[in-house]
Amino acid sequence: AISVAQTQVPSASLQLLQVSGVDYRAVFQPWSEPLGSTIIRAPVQYGDGQGGNLDGCSDFASGSLVGKVVLVDRGSCNFTLKITKITLGGGLVGIIGLISPEDDPFPGGNGGDLPLDVPGFMVSLADADAIKAAGENVIATLDPSNTRSLALSMAPSSSRGPQHEDTTLIKPEIGAPGASVAAIAGSGTGTAPFGGTSGAAPMIAGSAALVLDKYPALRPHEVKARLMNTCETNIKTDPFHGLAPITRVGGGEVRVDRALAARAAAWDVNTQQAALSFGFVDVFEQSPITLNKRLMIRNYSNELLTFSVSVVFRFPEKDTGAVVVNHFPIHQVLPGVDTTIPISLKIKGDLLSGNNMSSGEEGGSGEALTRSEYDGFLILDDGVQPLQVPWHVLPRKAANASLETTVLDCSTENPTSVGVVNNGVGIAQIDSFSLIAVSENIAEGGAGQGKPTPDLRAVGISTLEVDAEVCSDTKSFVWAFAISTWERQQHLNPVALKIFVDIDQDGTDDFLIQNVDLSGDPAAPDGRQIIYVLNIDKDLGKSTTGSFVEHSMNTGNTVMYVCAEQIGLDASDLLSTNVNIEVYTQDTLTGGPGDEVLQLTITPGGERFVASTQDLASGESGTITVSDRGAFAGNSEELGVMLITNGDRGPGNRGGATKESELLLLQV
């Protein structure tokens, strides 16, 4: 098997939208009406022009958009519905502005809405904001000849790796143009556009067939290696950005002529992948760590081949010494012979940057992933046809905190102090919660069974009193719910963490707190996870959305913050109102079995155990001071203190800790 990315066909071009003399990239929506050959020059209107219908999901007054280019925000409804509403309102062109600063414009999905009788385009958040700032009724120009070539760049809808499983292999492995014209079966002479990675994969299949036609004795991994070793590597993300990361394009865009002419091929001895995938690594050690691979080189020629070996970083600015690839500079391979060469990758944890990725605010950010990973090519140059082997590693600067004891005893000294030390190179970002439940480790299913289990390990609670204007116009409180699972979630997107809340203890749930994708559309996820509060009892107010979840990626820890007013409470409920909750986990992707903790009762501010903590730098020691305030009347039995050591501290400090130390429990 080979994983294929979609690159642009050589004839592809990007339409430019000109506003106030500035060109903005505008990605055409292929299900809308083509621009044609006529230049459109018209005033821009944002929403209905009066501060309403900014997302374009509601009806515009009939005829109100005549002669206008209409800009609307992404979100709340299908892309197609937005253009349909603009069509029905009489608009000339529909422009969809993205709402995430990390997203690049792309061809959106066809939601099936009609009519779609005007051209539709998508622009980035930055460009949408610039157009809005240009002023009311500013003139926009769409000139069919004002375009930029997209050759040698990625299709924006092509998925990115690395592989999601624990192997974190480089995926995709190779790119190919994917927007072609295909025959319609049974139509005789009918054709239709055929794109996406489904259109790119046949290009690679055809390339493999050509290689096998010339070299029928090759095994599958050898064919794959020939294709991957000889790609065009100068592939950009798009004309406005730099080179595409390895995890977007793999070895590059296929060049079958080079694959046929190659005199040798190279691949990883263990994986037989023509790439060196070092995977995800929590780097906590004070001294450098070394990861080792062995590269097989097969000489298909009848000549002695002498390879000059070198390493290039995909992005030269990442060559800081934090990651170093070691190899022999020269290697010779006899005719018709296989040989292996050792490749080692050294990581110096103290030189790694901060942690950039999270399932919350950075959940849809390709740039956050690019900042975190290190990649490039190992070049084997025989002076005729160089072989290129992509390499990649995703290291995280990790804390490694430990407690002097895991037993909490406040009987002789209250408050009591427990020592903690961080032996990792990353900062231990420690948040504390009163531990209200633990759950046994459920055995995992086998690989490929498609039934993963988000398996609850611990649940904690903390009450944070807040000033007026934080949650409402009066003083209030925020409830912080900490949920930890036995298995790490690389991204929180396929996992639903659900907290059912019964605020009046009548046996009927009033609210549901859970993580959801910001887009609200599972078919077109934004990637960023937010906190959603569903009002089950409609008499208690509206359903609401809150802040981003805290989940630092590849962790079992998640924290969700909810204002009292979101669940029908306020400051008067502090230390007075017992609330019943139940916690569930569910895999929303495969529908696999989940887990649950039932029959818990908590009270705002009524936590029995309250701990004061501090963040610990590399090598630093400190204390956790715990107060036992006694059991609160009506509350469930509390078990001690739950400590998360990879709490979110904002951009560049999203949290990182080893799997063994990211959750510490102090139990009575």
N, C-alpha and C positions, 0 to 999 in steps of 0.2 A: 504494500500500500504506500501511497505517497500523498501528502497533504498539499493542496494547491491553492495559491492566492490568485486573485484577479488583478491583473494590470490593465492599463488602458490600451485600446487598439491604436495603432500608429496614426489613424485619421482622426482620433478623438480630439475635441477642442472644448475649451471652457468659455462660456459666454461671460462677458464683462458688463456690469451695470454701471453706468457713469452718472454720478450725482455731484453737482458743483465742481466739475472738472476732475473728479477723483474716480478711478476705476475700482469697482468692487467685484470680487468673484461671485458669480451667481450660478449655482448648480441647477440645471434644468431638471424638472420633474417629468420623467418620460411618459407618464400617463396623461399629461396635460396637452393642450394644443401647442404644436410647434410654433416657434416665433415667426417663421416664414422669412421672406426677403424684404419686408417693409420695416423701415426704421420707426420705432415707437418713441415719441418724445412727449411726456405728459407730467403733470404735477403728482407728487407723492402724497398719499394720505395714510396716516396711521390709524388703523381701526376705523371707527365711524367718523373720525375727524373731530369728535367732541369728547374724547376720553373714554368712550365706551366700546364694547365689542373688540377689545384689543387682541384677542386670540382668534377672532374671525369664526367662532363656532356658532354664533347666533345669526339670525337673518339680518341682512342690511335692508334698509328701506329701499323699495323699488326705485331704480333710477338714480339713487344717491351716489353711485360710484362711477357714473358715466364720465368717460374721458380721463380716468385717474389710474395711476399705478398704486395698488393698495398693499400696504405692509401690515402683516399681522404676526403675532408671536406664536411660536410653537407651543403645544400643550393643549390638554382638555378634550381634544377631538382628533379625528383622522386628518392627515395631510390633505386627502382628497376632499373632505368636507369643507375645509377652509377655501379651497379653490372653487368648489361648487357655490359656496355662499357669495364669493366675489363675482363669479359668473352671473348669478341671479341678480346681483345688485347693479350689474351693468359695467363692472370694472374692465379695464383694458388688460391688465397684468396682475397676477397675484405674487407677492413676495412673502415667503415664510422666514421669519427671523428666529434663529436659535436662541435658547435661553440659558444655555450652559457655556461658560467661558472656555471650556476645554474641548467642546465639540466643533468639528469641521462640517461644513455643509455637505450633504449627500443626497442621492436619489431616494426619496421616501417611499414607503410602501403604498400600494394601491388599496385603499379601503373600499372601493366599489361604488363611491358616491358619483352621482351624475346630476346635471351636466358638467362637463369639464371643457368649456369652449374657449378658455383663455389660457395663454402661457402661464405656467407656474415655475417659480424659481425658489431656491433656498440660499440664505446668506448666513454668515456667522453672527454670533452675538455682538462682537466688536463692530462689525460692519453695520448691523442693524442699528446699534446705538449711534454710530456716526451719522447714519442717514436721518435718524430722528432728530439729532442735534443740529442738522443742517437747516432746520426751520420748516414751518408749515408751508405746504404747497411748493416746496423746492422742486425743480425740474429734474426728472430722471430720463436718461436716454438708453434705450436698448437698440444697438446697431448690430445686425447679424454679422457684420464683418469685423466687429470689435471683439476678437476672441484671442485665446492663448492656447497653444498646442499642449495636449496632455500626454503626448508620447513619452515613454520611459518614466511613467509615474503610476502610483497605485490607484485602483478604483476605491473610492472612499468607503464603500459598503463591504469591502473585503475584510473578513474577520482577522483578528490578531491573536497570537499565542502569548506565552508558551503554552504547552499542553497543560490541561487543568489537573491531571492526575499527579500523583506523587513523583512521577518520573520527570515532570516538567521538561519534556523534550522540546527541541526547537520545532515549532509549528507556526505557520505553514512551512513547508520545506522548499517550495519552488513557486515561481509565479509564471503566469501566461495571460495573454490578452483574452478577455472573456466576453466581449460584447460583439457577437457575430450574428450572421443571418443564417437561420436554420430552415430546412424544408419542413413543411407541414404534412405529416403522415396522411396518406389517403387523398390529398388534394390535387395531385398531379403536378402542378407547377407552383403551388402556393408556398410562400416564404413568410417568416416572421422573425422579429428580433429575438435573440436568445443570449442572455448574458448571465452575469454573476459568476460565482465560482463553479456553478454547474456548466457554464459556458467555457470556463478556463480549463476545467479538468479534461475535456476531450482533446484539447490542444496538447496536453502532456501525454495522454494516452496515445495520440498519433505520433508524437515524438518518440515515445518508447517503442512503438511498432517499427519506426524507421531504424532505430538502433538495433532492434532484434533482427530486422531483415538483413542488416549487414553483418551482425555478430550473433548468429542464432544460438550459440553455445553459452551465452551469458546467463548467469542466474539473476533473479529479480533485483537483488540488492546491488549487483554490478551495473545493471541498466540504470537504476536510480542514481548510483554514484556518478556515472558518466554524465547524466543530465544535470545533477546538482553541482558537480565540480567545474562545469564549463559555462555557467550562466553569465549574463550581463549583470554586473553588480551595481552599476551606476543608475539605480532606480530611486526616484524621489517619492516622498509622501504625496506631494502635489507641487505644481510650479511655484507656489508661494513659500514652501518650506524646504528643508534640506533633505538629505538622504533618508530613505525609509529604514527603520530599525530592522534588524535581523528577524525579529518576531512578527514583522509584517510581511516580509518577502522571502524569508529563508535564504537559499543560496542565490537568489536573484531571478531575473526573467530568462526563461529557457532560450537556448541557442543550439538547436539540434545539429547544425553544421559543425559546431565546435565539439559537440559530444561525439559525432562520428569520426572526427579527426584526432581525438585525444589518443595519446599513446599509453596512457596509464589512468588509473582511478584510485581514489582514496576513501576510506570509510573507517568508522569507529569499530574496533575489533569486537567489542561486547554487544553493541546495539545494532551493528551493521547499517547504521544510519550514516549518510555522508555528511555528518555534522558532529561537532563536539558539544554536546549538551551537558553542562555541569549542573544545571537545575537551580532550584531555590535552596539557599543556605542561610540559616540563622547563624551569624558569626558573632560569637561571644568571647572567644579565646583572646587573651591578652597578647599572645605571640601569634605570628602568621600561621594560617592553616594552608595545607596543600592538598589539592584534588588531582588525582592522576587518571590519565586516559592512555590507551595505546591505539595508534593510528596505523591501519593496514594500507600499504601501497602495493598495487599490483601493476607490473610492467607487462603490457600486452605486445610490446614491440620486440624486434630481434636485435635491439641495440642496448648498450649500457646507458642508462639514464642517470644523469647527475642533477639532483634537485637542490636549488638554493632555497632554503626555508626561511620565511619571515612571517611576522605577525603584524596585522594592521588593526587598529581600533576603528569601528564604524564611525565614531565621533571622536576625533583626536583630542578634544578637551577632556575626555574621560581617562586619558592615559596619564594618571596622576601618581601611579605607584600603588594605589589601593588594590588593583588587580594586575597581576603580571603573568603572562603566558611564557613558559620556558620550553625550549626545544633545542635540538642540535641544528647549527646553521647550514650544514651541508649533509646531503644523504645520497648515496648511490644505490641503484636497484638494478640487478642483473637482468638480462633479457629473459622474459617468460617466467620471472620469479616473483614471489611475494616476500615482502619484508615488513616489519613493524617498527615504528619509532615511538619512543615515550614522549608524551606531552603532559606537562604539569601546569596547573594553574594555582598561583599563590594569592591569597587574599589577606590583606592587612586590615583587620577590623577597625583599628583606630583611625585609619585614613578614609573610611567610608563616610559618605554624607549622611545627613539625618534621614529619618524614615518618611517617605512621601505618600505612601499609598494607604487608602482606607476605603471601606465599602460605603462610607457616608459621603462627605463633601467631595472626596476625590474619586468616588466610585466609578465615574464615567470618564476618567482622565487618562487618555493615552500618554499625555506628557508626563504624568506622575510615574507611570511605568518606565518610560524612556529615561527619566532622571535616575531611576533606581537600578536599571540593568546595565551590564557591561557586555559588549558584543563586538564582533568584527570577523575577520577572515584570517585563516592560516593559509599562506600562499606557498605552493610548491612549484617553483619555476624551473622547467627544464630547458629554457631558452627557446622553445618552440610553441608549446601550448600550456600555459600555466594551469595548475589545478587550484581551485579555491575551496577551502573547507570552512563553512561558517562555524563560529564558536559563540557561546552565550552562557552567561551566569547571572543569576538574580540573587545577590547577597543582601542580607539585612543586618544592620548593626543592632545587636541584641543585648539586652540586659540578662543577667543570670542571678537573680536574687534568691536568698534562702533565709529562713528563720532559725533562730537558735533552738526553738521548740515549736511543735505544732499543737501543743496542749495549752489551752487557755484556763488559767486558774486565778480567779480574783478573790478567792476565799480568805487569803491571808493579807493581801494588799490590793486595795481598790481605790484609785485606778492602779493597774499593773503595767509593767513595761516588758516588752519582748524585743530582743535584739534582732536586727536584720542587716545583712551585708549584700552588696552587689558586686559579684566577681566577674561580671560581663563588661564588655567595652562600651555597650550602649547605656543610656540613662534608664534606670528603673523608675518608671512614671507610675507611682503607686496611688491607687484610689481604694477607699475602704467602704464596706457595706456590712450591715448586720446580716449574718447568714441565717436564712429562714428555711432552707431546704437543701438536701443533698439527694442524689439519685444514683443507683448502681449503674455500672458500665455494662451496656448491652452488647453482646457479641456482634461484630460487624458481619455483613454479608460478603460473599465472595466477589472477586473482581468480575465485572461484566454482568452481574445479576440485575443491575438497574434498580435496586431497591436500597439505597443508602438510608441510614437512620440518623437524623439529627438527635443525638443522644444526650439528654440533660445530665449535667454533673452537679451543678450548684446554682442556687438562686439567692440573690441578696437584695436588700432594700436600704435606701438612705433618704432621709427627709432634709431638704434644704430650704430654709426660710428665705424669702426674697422680698425686696422692696417693691413699692408701687411702681407700675409701668413695666415690670418684667413680665408678669402674667396678666395683670389687670390693672385697673386704676387705683387699687388698694394693695396693701401688703398681702402676701399670699405665701404659698409654698410650692416647691417642685419635688415630685417623687422621682428618684433615680432607681430604676430597676436594672439590676445586673444579672445577666444570664450567661452561664458558661456551659459548653458542651464538651463531652469527652473527646470527640474528634474535632479537628480544626476545620473551619470553613474557609476555603481560599477566597471566596467572595460570598457575601451574605445573600446575594440575589436569589439562589434557588431554595433558600431556607426561610420559612416563616416562623418567627417567634411570637407566640400569641399569649396575651395575658387577659383573661376574662375577669371583669370587675363587677362585683355586686355591692353597691355602696349602701344599700339599706338592709342587707342580709335577709331578703325575703325569698331567697332561693332562685331568683330570676336574674340573670346577668343584665347589667345596665349598659356596660361599655366593653369594647374590645380594643386593646392596645396591641399594635403589631407593626413590624417593619414592612414597608412596601416600596416599590420602585417609584421614583419621582414622577415618571411619565404617567403612572396609573394604567398603563397598557402593557400587559405581559408579552404581547406580540412585538412590541417596539420599545424595549426597555431603554431608559435613559442611563442606567448603570448606578445612579446614586440612590442610596437607601435612606428613606425618611421615616419618621414616626407618624403613624396614622392612628387616630382614635375614632373608632366607629361608634356612633350613638345607637345602641340597640333599642333603648327605650326613648322613642322620639320625643316624649314629653320633657326630656331633660336637656334639650338643646340640640345644636347641630353637630354633625361629625366634623372633626377638625384634623388638620395636619400640623406637625410640629417641626422640630429641628432635625438635622441629620442624625442618624444613629452613630454611635461610636463603635467602630469595628476596624481594627488596624490591618485587615486582610491576613489570611493564613493564620488565624487564631480561633480559639474556641470562645473568646470573650466578646460579649456585646453589652452595651449600656444604652438604655433608652430613658430620656428625660421627659416627664409629662407634667404640665401645669395642673394645679388643683382644679381650676375652672374647666379644664378639658374633660374631666370626669365627674362633673357635678358637685365639686367640693369647693371650699374656700378656707380662709384663715381660721374661721370659727370652728372648723373640724379638727384643728390641731389638738392632739392629746384628748380627744373627746369622741371620735367616731370610729367604731370598728368597721372594717371593710373586708369582705371576703374576696379572695382571688384564686384563680387556678391558672397554671402555666402549661402551655402545650408547645410542642415543636412539630413541624411538618415539612416534608420535602415537597415543594410545589412544582418541581420539574418532572419528577418521575412518579409522584404519588406514593412513594415508598412509606414504610411504617414510621411513625413518629414516636414521641415520648410525652409523658405528662407528670405533673406534680399537682395533686388535688388538695382541696380543703385547707387552704391557708387563710389565716385572719391576721390583718395588720392594721395599725393605727397611725395616722400622720404624726410624726414626731415621737412615736411610742416605741422606737427600737430599743431593745434591752441593751445591746452592746454598741458603743460608739467609740471609734478609734481615731486618733490623730496620726497622720502620716506625713512623710516628706519624700520628695523625689531624691534618688541617690545617684550620684555620678559614678563613673567607673571606679571600682575599688573602694567606694565610700561605705561606711557603716553608719547605722542610725538605730532608732528605737521606734517601735509601734506602741503607743500608749493607749490602753483599752480601759474604758469605764464600763462597769456593770451596773446599770441603773435599775435592775430588778425587772421582773416580768410585768408587762403592762396588762391590766385586767382585760380579758377577752381575747388577747392575742394568742396565736399559735406559739408553741415552744420554739425558742430561738436557740441556735446551735453554736454560735460563736461569731467569728469575724471572717469575712470574705475579702481577700486582698487581690486586686488586679494590678499587675506590675507593668502593663502596657497601655495605660490610660492615654487618651488623646489630648495633646497639648497644642494642637493647631498645625498649620502648614510646616512641613519639614520635621515635625515632631509627633507623628501620628501614633507612635508607640511600637516597640519591638522587644520581644523577650523570647527566650527558648520555650519550647513546648512544655518542658518539665517545670519551668518557673513562672510562666505567665499567670498562673492562678495559685495562690497560697491560702491555705485554710488554717485558721486557729480555732480549734473546736474544744468545747468544754468536755 
